């Protein structure tokens, strides 16, 4: 019988940048989302933005307030409790973009082509809708959020590593209110931590990293 990996529980009460994942993690059939949860689709993010009044104003209530995880002058007030942070991203070349505290890029699960996927961008001053403009090669490393399959707010989500995430209900959608940090698929298989730029750039399978390969940036 396969023994699933367990680690000391981390309860995400403090704000974290989370991990960066390439898109192959999302498409891997082993899955990363616990039962009852999934990676949001483009349509689900569009529903979120519409509920908050549209893309021209939705960024403010979604972003953490202040300058701890965003550059000043940050327009966020976090009225929703979604608590988006400026977690930056990793280029498809493996190089880390210098946008820490400037923007957050979050994958959604809606593919564009076999080599490209869609994402949402939140900046310290603006929010850009998920559209055909927001496309990236699957080798890019972006953050992940999860959304619940139903509208019942569970209070918390616990992943396979026993990390506990707070949740927030916005309209009829329930999201995790911090970026994902799980390093395993739900069957217990390890997702590789790839630190070498050239190796990251050549991947066609799932991988994760911390920003600048620094665990302090998780």
Number of C-alpha atoms within 10 A of each C-alpha: 3 7 8 14 15 13 9 8 12 13 13 17 11 6 16 20 24 24 24 28 29 28 30 20 20 23 15 12 9 14 16 25 21 16 11 10 17 19 22 21 18 20 13 15 18 18 15 19 20 13 14 19 10 15 18 13 15 22 26 25 19 25 29 26 22 16 16 13 22 26 18 14 11 21 22 24 16 17 13 18 20 22 21 31 30 25 28 27 29 27 20 20 14 21 18 19 13 13 16 20 20 19 24 25 25 26 30 26 20 16 18 13 11 8 13 16 22 25 28 21 19 24 25 27 17 18 22 16 21 22 12 11 10 14 17 20 17 29 26 25 32 29 28 26 20 22 23 23 15 11 14 11 16 12 12 16 19 15 21 20 20 16 19 17 22 18 21 21 20 16 12 12 18 22 26 24 24 26 25 24 25 21 22 24 23 19 15 17 14 15 18 13 15 18 18 11 15 13 11 26 18 12 16 14 17 22 23 26 27 25 25 17 17 10 11 11 15 18
